[in-house]
Amino acid sequence: MKRIAIVGRGTVGCLSVAHYLRWTDWEIDWYYDPKIEPTPVGEGTNLTLPRTLSETLDFDSIVMDKISAIPKLGIWKRNWGSGGEFIHTFPSPYYGLHFSAVQFHDYYFDKLRSDRRVRTIETNIIEHEKIDADHVMICTGSPKNFDDYNLCGTIPVNSAMVFQCPWELPKFLYTLTFAKKYGWVFGIPLKNRCAIGYVFNEDFCTDSEIEDDVKDILQEFDLVPSLKRRLKFKNYVRKINFSDRVCYNGNASFFLEPMEATSTGLAVYNNKISLSLWKIKEIDLNRANYLYTKMLNEIESMILLHYYSGSVYDNEFWKYAKNSAREKINSDFENKNLFSQAIKHTINSNDFHDSFNFEKETEIGTWPLRSFKQNIDGLNIREDMKKLISDHKI
């Protein structure tokens, strides 16, 4: 009987244990440090998480109550490109989730560790090489050094200020993604509170300017913060994520800013690659790491399309952001990669329900064709994309 070790008990650790319980008969050793608490944040997801939870853990509406979750019906975007607003919708009957990471952990940690195949081990793992298991999944959070990572220098933001705001009932069911003077603001609604976060680059503004610039959002939705957190982050991906024995997941594997809420979907994707590599053996190491790098590259471009469009603001930050984004998107078109081909297919298709099938894929990054259509038009970059297609003869 094979044994896998999962290291870390946060959201991604729980998802990884659930994945291997559902799709293998392996024994699972679950290592965690009880002194490390999950981060008390509200999380938004794309369509992947509720489908995955349904497949692996019989997720239903009763569980939603236990993790303070509400359906996420789309992404409400404002002030990008030449201005205005639009909603990046999800096709019925599918939805994403807004949920409490702490309550998610508490509920699923207790549920998963009660399974007879799971053995929990309370310890702080420093050297995974010493773990006695056939395979090891590292889900321990952000790295302390970045020697084994590539930094994503084209993403123009590196900081966030998050405000937790209590309320009695949700006032919207979309994730807010509003362009602002120094970056953009997200809003994640939960049942009893809302997280408002300003994502920015600290080289172009002060904390007091951020607090002043977010006031109109708080006022619009009648929100009064009860807690404020200041975060600094790097955007990064591992140089090599998979080996015959070890793979990395969650923030131990990657971090890209929260635009489009791709983190939990990426964690699920890594779990699927690891299963294909280690158990099903339908891919080899080169293919596993290629798929990982390709997905992260496409998601980086998805994020940067927003900065490529610019915003209603004209200042040093937005000049920097647009230049960074255009460098990456231009490179995609020069290389004629799948992301640029998806944009070409989108521009040339008149059918909203049409699909592409590049390398047998129906999504590029985490977007199907309908998402490309909505965002290219909503961000008002259709003519820009047509010019890139023509200039690079794609």
C-alpha positions as CSV (number, residue, x, y, z in Angstrom):
1,M,0.0,0.0,0.0
2,K,1.4,3.4,-1.0
3,R,1.7,6.2,1.5
4,I,1.5,10.0,0.8
5,A,2.5,12.7,3.3
6,I,0.6,16.0,3.1
7,V,2.4,18.8,4.9
8,G,0.2,21.8,6.0
9,R,-3.4,22.0,7.3
10,G,-4.7,25.2,5.6
11,T,-7.2,25.3,2.8
12,V,-4.8,23.7,0.3
13,G,-3.7,21.0,2.8
14,C,-7.4,20.1,3.3
15,L,-8.1,20.0,-0.4
16,S,-5.0,17.8,-1.0
17,V,-6.0,15.3,1.7
18,A,-9.6,15.2,0.3
19,H,-8.2,14.6,-3.2
20,Y,-6.1,11.6,-2.3
21,L,-8.8,10.1,-0.1
22,R,-11.3,10.3,-3.0
23,W,-9.1,9.2,-5.9
24,T,-6.6,6.7,-4.3
25,D,-6.6,3.9,-1.7
26,W,-3.3,5.2,-0.3
27,E,-2.6,5.8,3.4
28,I,-2.2,9.5,4.2
29,D,0.1,11.0,6.9
30,W,-1.0,14.6,7.5
31,Y,1.7,16.7,9.1
32,Y,1.0,20.1,10.6
33,D,2.3,22.5,13.2
34,P,-0.6,23.3,15.7
35,K,1.1,26.6,16.5
36,I,0.5,27.9,13.0
37,E,-3.1,29.1,12.6
38,P,-4.9,29.5,9.2
39,T,-5.0,33.1,8.0
40,P,-8.3,34.7,9.1
41,V,-9.4,35.9,5.6
42,G,-12.4,35.7,3.4
43,E,-11.7,33.9,0.2
44,G,-13.3,34.0,-3.3
45,T,-13.0,31.2,-5.8
46,N,-13.7,30.5,-9.4
47,L,-16.0,27.6,-10.5
48,T,-13.5,24.9,-9.7
49,L,-13.8,24.7,-5.9
50,P,-17.5,24.0,-5.5
51,R,-17.3,21.3,-8.2
52,T,-14.2,19.8,-6.5
53,L,-15.8,19.8,-3.1
54,S,-18.9,18.1,-4.4
55,E,-16.8,15.4,-6.0
56,T,-14.5,14.8,-3.0
57,L,-16.5,15.7,0.1
58,D,-20.2,15.7,-0.7
59,F,-20.4,19.5,-0.5
60,D,-23.9,20.9,-0.2
61,S,-25.9,23.9,1.0
62,I,-25.8,22.7,4.6
63,V,-22.0,22.8,4.5
64,M,-22.1,26.3,3.1
65,D,-23.7,27.5,6.3
66,K,-20.9,25.9,8.3
67,I,-18.2,27.8,6.4
68,S,-20.1,31.1,6.1
69,A,-20.2,30.7,2.4
70,I,-22.4,32.4,-0.1
71,P,-22.6,31.7,-3.9
72,K,-20.3,33.9,-6.1
73,L,-22.3,34.7,-9.2
74,G,-19.6,36.6,-11.0
75,I,-17.1,39.4,-10.8
76,W,-18.2,43.0,-10.8
77,K,-15.6,45.2,-12.6
78,R,-15.5,49.0,-12.6
79,N,-13.3,51.8,-14.0
80,W,-11.0,49.6,-16.1
81,G,-10.1,50.7,-19.6
82,S,-12.0,53.8,-20.7
83,G,-14.3,53.5,-17.7
84,G,-17.8,52.1,-17.0
85,E,-18.6,48.8,-15.5
86,F,-19.5,45.3,-16.4
87,I,-20.0,41.9,-14.7
88,H,-17.9,38.9,-15.7
89,T,-20.7,36.4,-15.3
90,F,-20.7,32.6,-14.7
91,P,-22.9,30.3,-16.8
92,S,-26.0,28.9,-15.0
93,P,-26.2,26.7,-13.0
94,Y,-22.5,27.1,-12.0
95,Y,-21.2,29.4,-9.3
96,G,-18.0,30.1,-7.4
97,L,-17.8,30.6,-3.6
98,H,-17.1,33.3,-1.1
99,F,-16.2,31.6,2.2
100,S,-14.3,32.0,5.5
101,A,-10.9,30.3,5.3
102,V,-10.8,29.7,9.1
103,Q,-14.3,28.1,9.2
104,F,-13.5,26.0,6.1
105,H,-10.4,24.7,7.8
106,D,-12.1,24.0,11.1
107,Y,-14.9,22.1,9.5
108,Y,-12.9,20.0,6.9
109,F,-9.9,19.4,9.2
110,D,-12.2,17.7,11.7
111,K,-14.0,15.8,9.0
112,L,-10.9,14.6,7.1
113,R,-8.8,13.6,10.1
114,S,-11.5,11.3,11.3
115,D,-11.1,9.0,8.2
116,R,-9.4,5.7,9.1
117,R,-6.8,6.2,6.3
118,V,-5.6,9.5,7.7
119,R,-3.0,9.8,10.4
120,T,-2.4,13.3,11.8
121,I,1.1,14.1,13.1
122,E,1.7,17.3,15.0
123,T,5.2,18.5,14.1
124,N,6.9,21.3,12.3
125,I,8.5,19.7,9.2
126,I,11.7,21.4,8.1
127,E,13.3,18.8,5.9
128,H,10.8,16.9,3.7
129,E,13.5,14.5,2.6
130,K,13.3,12.8,6.0
131,I,9.6,12.0,5.8
132,D,8.9,8.3,5.5
133,A,6.4,8.2,2.6
134,D,6.3,7.3,-1.1
135,H,5.2,10.8,-2.1
136,V,5.1,14.2,-0.3
137,M,2.9,17.2,-1.0
138,I,4.2,20.4,0.5
139,C,1.4,22.9,1.4
140,T,3.1,24.9,4.0
141,G,2.6,28.5,2.8
142,S,4.9,31.2,1.4
143,P,8.6,30.3,1.2
144,K,11.2,32.1,3.3
145,N,13.6,32.4,0.4
146,F,13.0,32.4,-3.3
147,D,16.1,30.6,-4.7
148,D,13.8,27.9,-6.2
149,Y,11.3,30.3,-7.6
150,N,10.9,32.7,-10.6
151,L,9.5,36.1,-9.6
152,C,6.7,37.5,-11.9
153,G,8.1,40.9,-12.4
154,T,5.4,42.0,-14.8
155,I,2.6,42.0,-12.2
156,P,2.7,45.6,-11.0
157,V,1.3,45.2,-7.4
158,N,3.1,44.0,-4.3
159,S,0.9,45.0,-1.3
160,A,-2.6,45.0,0.0
161,M,-4.6,46.6,2.8
162,V,-7.6,44.5,3.9
163,F,-10.5,45.8,5.9
164,Q,-12.9,43.4,7.6
165,C,-16.4,44.9,7.8
166,P,-19.3,43.3,9.7
167,W,-22.8,43.3,8.3
168,E,-26.1,41.6,9.0
169,L,-26.8,40.5,5.4
170,P,-24.8,40.3,2.2
171,K,-25.3,43.4,0.0
172,F,-24.0,41.9,-3.2
173,L,-23.2,38.4,-4.5
174,Y,-20.3,39.3,-6.8
175,T,-16.6,39.7,-6.1
176,L,-15.8,43.4,-6.5
177,T,-12.9,44.2,-8.8
178,F,-12.8,48.0,-9.0
179,A,-9.8,49.9,-10.5
180,K,-8.6,52.7,-8.2
181,K,-6.0,55.4,-8.3
182,Y,-3.1,53.2,-7.0
183,G,-4.3,49.7,-8.0
184,W,-7.6,48.1,-7.5
185,V,-10.1,47.2,-4.8
186,F,-11.6,43.7,-4.2
187,G,-14.7,43.0,-2.2
188,I,-15.5,39.5,-0.9
189,P,-19.0,39.2,0.7
190,L,-19.5,36.5,3.4
191,K,-22.7,35.9,5.4
192,N,-21.8,38.1,8.4
193,R,-19.0,40.3,7.1
194,C,-17.3,41.7,4.0
195,A,-13.6,41.9,3.2
196,I,-12.6,45.0,1.3
197,G,-9.0,44.9,0.1
198,Y,-7.0,47.5,-1.7
199,V,-4.2,45.9,-3.8
200,F,-1.5,48.3,-4.8
201,N,2.3,48.9,-5.3
202,E,3.8,50.5,-2.2
203,D,6.5,52.2,-4.3
204,F,3.9,54.6,-5.7
205,C,1.8,55.6,-2.7
206,T,1.6,55.8,1.1
207,D,-0.6,53.8,3.4
208,S,-2.5,57.0,4.3
209,E,-3.2,57.6,0.6
210,I,-4.6,54.0,0.3
211,E,-6.9,54.5,3.4
212,D,-8.1,57.8,2.0
213,D,-8.8,56.3,-1.5
214,V,-10.8,53.4,-0.3
215,K,-13.3,55.5,1.7
216,D,-15.7,56.0,-1.2
217,I,-16.1,52.2,-1.6
218,L,-16.7,51.8,2.2
219,Q,-19.3,54.6,2.0
220,E,-21.0,53.2,-1.1
221,F,-21.8,49.9,0.6
222,D,-22.2,51.4,4.1
223,L,-19.3,49.5,5.6
224,V,-17.5,50.2,8.8
225,P,-14.2,48.4,9.3
226,S,-13.7,46.5,12.5
227,L,-10.2,45.2,11.6
228,K,-7.4,46.3,9.3
229,R,-4.5,44.2,8.0
230,R,-1.5,45.4,6.0
231,L,0.1,42.8,3.7
232,K,3.2,42.7,1.5
233,F,3.8,40.0,-1.1
234,K,5.8,38.8,-4.0
235,N,4.4,37.2,-7.1
236,Y,6.2,34.0,-7.9
237,V,6.1,30.4,-9.3
238,R,8.4,27.5,-8.7
239,K,11.1,26.8,-11.2
240,I,10.4,23.0,-10.9
241,N,7.2,22.1,-9.1
242,F,7.1,18.3,-9.5
243,S,9.6,15.5,-8.9
244,D,9.1,11.7,-8.8
245,R,8.5,12.0,-5.0
246,V,7.7,15.6,-4.0
247,C,5.4,18.3,-5.3
248,Y,4.5,21.7,-4.0
249,N,1.0,23.3,-3.7
250,G,-0.7,26.4,-2.6
251,N,1.6,29.3,-1.6
252,A,4.5,26.9,-1.3
253,S,4.2,26.5,-5.0
254,F,3.0,29.8,-6.3
255,F,1.5,33.2,-5.5
256,L,-0.1,35.5,-8.1
257,E,-2.1,38.5,-6.9
258,P,-5.8,37.8,-6.2
259,M,-7.2,39.1,-9.5
260,E,-9.8,36.5,-10.9
261,A,-9.4,34.4,-7.7
262,T,-7.3,31.7,-9.2
263,S,-5.5,30.3,-6.2
264,T,-7.8,27.5,-5.1
265,G,-8.4,26.5,-8.7
266,L,-4.6,26.3,-9.2
267,A,-4.3,24.1,-6.1
268,V,-6.9,21.7,-7.5
269,Y,-5.0,21.7,-10.8
270,N,-1.7,20.8,-9.1
271,N,-3.5,17.9,-7.3
272,K,-4.7,16.6,-10.6
273,I,-1.3,16.8,-12.2
274,S,0.3,15.0,-9.2
275,L,-2.3,12.2,-9.4
276,S,-1.7,11.8,-13.2
277,L,2.1,11.7,-12.5
278,W,2.2,9.5,-9.4
279,K,-0.8,7.1,-9.6
280,I,-2.3,7.1,-13.1
281,K,1.1,7.5,-14.7
282,E,-0.3,9.0,-17.9
283,I,2.2,11.9,-17.9
284,D,5.9,12.1,-17.1
285,L,7.9,14.6,-15.1
286,N,8.6,16.8,-18.1
287,R,4.9,17.0,-19.0
288,A,3.9,17.7,-15.4
289,N,6.2,20.6,-15.0
290,Y,5.3,21.9,-18.5
291,L,1.6,21.9,-17.7
292,Y,2.3,23.7,-14.4
293,T,4.5,26.4,-16.0
294,K,2.0,26.8,-18.9
295,M,-1.0,27.3,-16.6
296,L,0.8,29.9,-14.4
297,N,2.0,31.7,-17.5
298,E,-1.5,31.9,-18.9
299,I,-3.0,33.1,-15.6
300,E,-0.4,35.8,-15.4
301,S,-1.5,37.0,-18.8
302,M,-5.1,36.8,-17.7
303,I,-4.4,39.1,-14.8
304,L,-2.3,41.5,-16.9
305,L,-5.0,42.0,-19.5
306,H,-6.7,44.2,-16.9
307,Y,-3.6,46.4,-16.5
308,Y,-3.1,46.3,-20.3
309,S,-6.5,48.0,-20.6
310,G,-5.5,50.7,-18.1
311,S,-8.1,52.6,-16.1
312,V,-9.8,56.0,-15.7
313,Y,-6.8,57.1,-13.7
314,D,-3.7,58.6,-15.3
315,N,-0.7,58.7,-13.0
316,E,2.7,57.1,-12.5
317,F,1.4,53.9,-11.1
318,W,-0.9,53.3,-14.1
319,K,1.8,54.2,-16.6
320,Y,4.0,51.6,-14.9
321,A,1.2,49.0,-14.8
322,K,0.3,49.4,-18.4
323,N,3.9,49.2,-19.6
324,S,4.5,46.1,-17.6
325,A,1.3,44.4,-18.9
326,R,2.0,45.3,-22.5
327,E,5.5,43.9,-22.3
328,K,4.0,40.5,-21.3
329,I,1.0,40.5,-23.6
330,N,3.2,41.6,-26.6
331,S,5.5,38.7,-25.8
332,D,2.6,36.3,-25.9
333,F,1.7,37.4,-29.4
334,E,5.3,37.4,-30.5
335,N,5.6,33.8,-29.4
336,K,2.2,32.9,-30.8
337,N,1.4,30.9,-27.7
338,L,-2.0,29.5,-26.7
339,F,-3.1,32.6,-24.9
340,S,-2.7,34.7,-28.0
341,Q,-4.4,32.1,-30.1
342,A,-7.3,32.1,-27.7
343,I,-7.6,35.8,-28.1
344,K,-7.6,35.4,-31.9
345,H,-10.2,32.7,-31.7
346,T,-12.3,35.0,-29.5
347,I,-12.0,38.0,-31.8
348,N,-12.9,35.9,-34.8
349,S,-15.9,34.0,-33.3
350,N,-19.4,35.4,-33.4
351,D,-20.8,32.5,-31.3
352,F,-20.9,33.3,-27.6
353,H,-21.1,29.5,-26.9
354,D,-18.3,28.6,-29.3
355,S,-15.3,26.8,-27.9
356,F,-11.7,26.3,-28.8
357,N,-9.7,23.1,-28.6
358,F,-6.0,23.9,-28.5
359,E,-4.0,20.9,-27.3
360,K,-7.4,19.4,-26.3
361,E,-8.1,22.2,-23.8
362,T,-11.4,24.1,-23.4
363,E,-9.9,26.7,-21.1
364,I,-6.8,28.9,-21.3
365,G,-5.6,29.8,-17.9
366,T,-8.9,29.5,-16.0
367,W,-11.0,31.2,-18.7
368,P,-13.3,29.5,-21.2
369,L,-14.1,31.4,-24.4
370,R,-17.2,33.2,-22.9
371,S,-14.9,34.7,-20.3
372,F,-12.4,35.9,-22.9
373,K,-15.3,37.6,-24.8
374,Q,-16.8,39.3,-21.7
375,N,-13.5,40.7,-20.6
376,I,-12.1,41.7,-23.9
377,D,-15.2,43.7,-24.6
378,G,-15.8,44.9,-21.0
379,L,-12.2,46.1,-20.7
380,N,-12.6,47.8,-24.1
381,I,-9.5,46.2,-25.7
382,R,-11.0,44.5,-28.7
383,E,-9.4,46.9,-31.2
384,D,-6.0,46.6,-29.4
385,M,-6.2,42.9,-29.6
386,K,-7.1,43.0,-33.3
387,K,-4.0,45.2,-33.9
388,L,-1.8,42.7,-32.1
389,I,-3.2,39.8,-34.1
390,S,-2.5,41.8,-37.3
391,D,0.9,43.0,-36.3
392,H,2.1,39.5,-35.4
393,K,0.3,37.7,-38.2
394,I,-1.3,35.2,-35.8
